[in-house]
Amino acid sequence: MQTVDQIKPCYPLFRDDDYKASLKNKQDLFEERHAPEKVQEVFNWTTTREYQELNFKREALTVDPAKACQPLGAVLCALGFEKTLPYVHGSQGCVAYFRTYFNRHFKEPISCVSDSMTEDAAVFGGQKNMFDGLENAKALYKPEMIAVSTTCMAEVIGDDLNAFITNTKKAGHIPQDFPVPFAHTPSFVGSHVTGWDNMFEGIIRSFTLNTMEGKVVGSNKKLNFVPGFETYLGNFRVIKRMMAEMDVDATLMSDPTEVLDTPADGEFRMYSGGTTQAEIKDAPNAISTILVQPWQLEKTKKFVEGTWNHEVPKLNIPMGVDWTDEFLMKVSELTGKPIPESLVKERGRLVDLMSDSHAWLHGKKFALYGDPDFVMGMVKILLECGAEPTHVVSHNGGKRWVKAMEKLLAESPFGVNGKVYPGADLWHMRSLCFTDKPDFLIGNSYGKFIQRDTLHKGKEFEVPLIRIGFPLFDRHHLHRQTTLGYEGAMQVVTTLVNAVLTRLDEETMGMGTTDYNFDLVR
């Protein structure tokens, strides 16, 4: 029993006899429970190859998606611009979800509003909601730009954002010259990365489509970098650091590092940092625009090439040694700036680190899941370390991405046995972890339930989760790390090899049985 002087944490509390009795009473009275033996029987069946074959035949049903919806990405994109308020045209509950999703990952307050569409708006349209919503948002929160996206409700009934925003200005609710870029972001197609792409294209379209006269490619001698849906704040910082070391004048197009990592100094910052409107307007004058995560930025690429007349370099996400080399060499080629000795030394440290750790990673089998660019970069790092990516799942990966991934795997002796699963969810991944057990699983926090399920079958079936990706709800401060560049590869390899060594310690600490390999030095 708890007392004021003895407050127990929740997890041992629910193991006390009185709580067990309370739970049993609730189950007996209110739950139509199956017998534990039947539950175990069904569980065991779901771990079989027979079940896996049925599982992969599923249609029109997703179980544990490995992706989120479009407006989530649109909100993150908007947060990366100076004094910009993300505004979602739709229901209040959706926006609560977006805010709490980012709250839990970044451990920061997230400023985002909605116009609270309800049943009447679903029938008659949401224009009145937008009239009041935009006026109130500008008056209360004093942004210098409001970036509008949509939820399912607004898309199903066909609300026209361009017309609604135009009418809002005509009616005098906000000034005619107040910037309100927008993007249609229906949740029933695409994913969060599509939403980021749509919102970004909407913002740069709003500021540059009709002002291209006088723009000259290369005249400002800058490079634009478009990060895409990126939740490792260290990745923004590492790009800026590498460009500073190369003396390259760079514009990071959507940079939320300040607003998503504000200090605790007594001052609340609703807005902090971000790409300025002046930088957006000047972006067409850059030498080129580099898409850091090209697989998720198709709409942006089309606009940048077609309207800004930029030749977008064909690059992969700069993860691992080779692809960071290509990234920096392309920057050097475009700007004429040499790669400095500091980055050459950093590369050498990464190679040294990989040499130190490859013996522990070599031959280890990894299943992994996540967004297309991230998963491809992780596979590249694994292959460079001699590890074997066996199951590669990307719920939002497309057909062209699959071909590129299969080509990458086929080019390495460590990837020839890897299989790619586009459109698969975490329930598919669960089956794969049971029927073709990898040594480790790489992914976001949701993968912990796969680890729990595999452990439930028996310790020998457990697939430990290595938390790299988004979202990371159940561990703190990982969002400040980096996965890009040489620095990012060092952090990723460090995470991987230490997970392997932690597992090795767990398996070799049996007193007098396995501890002959319980070594002090690894």
Summary of the structure (lengths in Angstrom):
residues: 522
radius of gyration: 25.2
end to end distance: 44.7
largest distance: 81.3
contacts: 1739
relative contact order: 0.10
helix: 51%
strand: 10%
